[in-house]
Amino acid sequence: MTTFNYKFSKTAYIKGLQCVKQLYLYKYYYQLQDPLTAEIKEKFQGGHDFEDAYRSKFFPFAVDIEKIAKNRNAYPALTQKALQKQVADILEATFVFQEVLVMNDVLTRVNGIWEIQEIKNSKELNLTHIQDIALQYFVTKGVLQKDMIATIVLPDENEGYKLIDVTKEVKGLQQEIAGNIKHFKDVLDESFIPNIDISNHCEMPYKCSFWGYCH
Ligand code: SF4
């Protein structure tokens, strides 16, 4: 079986932006997270349902890496295979660059131009959405070596879906991301949990999943 190595995923990166202690705990003490509440489970399920509905409506013939892979180790190689076959639409396209793993909800190609789409079941666009897709852009571009369009898909009361082009904002964050990746790797290479006090940041932009442990 081919395996691939990565230091952290997009989820861990977003946690690191909130607090490097959260990043460290997520990587090495995952089991210390608070149990998921019924409310959070429902929110996650709503997100999955929204994503599935959008993708089956607009990309019914896409190659879904998650569905064809026997296990997660196969994701990057299957993505490469789909790219070699010139597949136009790939779901869960998976890339590792600078030891960071990302999975694109949608990677599509229109008139030869690549586009990544991140689907969020959220009323409004927020900074975390931009940071999320900006990391995907950094890693995916690092592998494909091509400029892309970055789009966030949100629900829309009238049209069903609203597509927001955030390419400009995403490009503006690329240099900062390179610095963050280096910093997070340094943090993860330490042999101790970062000493961070609890404060307002524990709930911004989301309630930290290690809230119970720290409090
Ligand atoms: S609860 Fe606060 S201090 Fe503890 S890991 Fe989370 S964000 Fe960091």
Boltz pocket constraint, residues with backbone or C-beta under 6 A from the ligand:
constraints:
  - pocket:
      binder: B
      contacts: [[A, 18], [A, 19], [A, 20], [A, 21], [A, 22], [A, 25], [A, 196], [A, 197], [A, 198], [A, 199], [A, 201], [A, 202], [A, 203], [A, 208], [A, 209], [A, 210], [A, 211], [A, 214], [A, 215]]
      max_distance: 6.0
